[in-house]
Amino acid sequence: MTYEEYLKGLKDLFVNAFDENKHYERKYAEIDIRNFTDEQLKNIREKYIKENKEDKVEVEISKIYSDGKYKYVFTKANIIQPYMPKNKENITGIVITRKYAFVKENNDWKIQYIDQALYSNNIPFEKMEYNKFNNKLVQYITKFDPLEN
């Protein structure tokens, strides 16, 4: 998939007010993928997979929640990097929590906004943001590792 195809597909998921720059504000890498060719991105991915075979990413997706106007889906990504040096906090990765708010637009459910937070993985899950609906922990129903083939 080219970057342009990715971006078009992404825009189709959001309400008409999709802001491409907001998408880039959510990144965690210091590089800007817009500056790379498709071939360079392919090489970067291949190199990452080869050099980081021990990495594990556990992505969890919640069931759908609703408050009448919006529908919400929560995600949790636990990125485990065993090669990280252990310190007194015993941090071996990060956790990203997100809340996606969907609204109906032209008979389709589209993303209105995304809230997210980033934590070291030694923080108790209950203390993280974007993991509760009506003050109760959300129920995750799907779990996968996107790095697995």
N, C-alpha and C positions, 0 to 999 in steps of 0.2 A: 504494500500500500504506500503510495506517495504521501508526502506531507499535505499536499493540496487536497487529496482524497480524504485524508484523516480530518482535516479542518472542515471540509464541506459536511462530512458525516456528523461531526460534532455540532456544527451550527444548526443542523436539522433537528437536534435533540432539545434545543433551547427555544424559549419564547423569542419573539422577534427582536428583543433587546439584547441579544448575545453580544458580549464585548470581548473580542479576541485578546485584548490586552489583559483583561482580568484573568483569562485562562493562563497567561504566562506569569502572572503574579503568584499563582499557586505552585509553581515549580520549586523543587528542592535542590536541583543541580545548579551549579554555577554557569553552565554553558547554556547558550540559547540555540535550540535546535533549528531555528529558522535560518541560521547561518551555515547549515550543512547540506550537502547534496544527499540524495537518497542513498547513493552508494557509500558515502561516508557514514551515514547513520547505520546502515547495514553492517559495516565493518566494526563500528563501535559496539553494536549489540553482540556480534559474534565474539569480540574480544572480551566483553564483560562476562558473557556466559562461560567462556573458557577459563577466565581468571577467578571467577567467583562461584565455583561449582557448589560450594558449601552454603551459599546464601539460600535462605528460604523466605518466601513471602506467603503469609497466610491472610487471604482476603475473605472477609465475612460480609454477607449482605443480609439485611433484616427483612422481615415481612413488611408489608405496606401498612402504614398508619394513616389515619385521616382525622381532620378536625372540621370537616364540612367543606371549606373552601379549597384547602390544599390537601395533597397526599404527600406523605414523607417516606423516604427510604434512607436507612442509615447504613454506613459501611465502616468497617474497621480493618485496617491493613497493619499487620504485625510484620515488620521487616527485620529478620534475624540475620545478623552478620557474625558468625562464630569467630572470625579472625580478629574482630575488634579487641583491643587490649582490655582486659578486665581491670576495673579500678574499684575503689572502695564502695561505689554505688552499684557495682555489678551490672553495668549497662552493656548489653550485647546487641542492641538494635533500637529501633524506633517504632512508635505506633502512631498511625494517622487515623483520626476519626472524622467522619463527614456526615452531614445531614443534607440530603437532597430534597428540595421542596418542588413539587410538581403542581401545575395548574392546567386546566383544560383550555386549549386554544384551537379554534377551528376543528372541534371534535377530536383532537389529539391531546394526549397528556405530554406536556413539555416541561423542561426544567426551568423554574422561575429563578432559583438561586441555589448556591451551595455554600454551606458553612463548614469550616474545617479547623482542626487543631492538630498540633504535632507534639508528641511527648517522647521522652525516653521510656524504654520498656520496663523500667523499674517502678513506674507510677501505678498505683492501684487503678484498675479499670473504672471503678465506681467514682473516682475523683476526676475522671476525664470529662471533657465537654462532648456534646453531640453523640450521646449514647443513651439518652433517656427521652421518653415521650410521656407526658402527663406525670412527671416525677417518678416513673418506673423504668428500670433498665429495659432496653429494647430486646426483642428476641431475634437472634440471628438464625436464619434457616438454610443458608447456603454458605459453603466454605470451599475454597480452592487455592492452589498455588499457581499463579500465572507464569512462573518460571519453568514449570514442568511441561514437557512436550506431550 
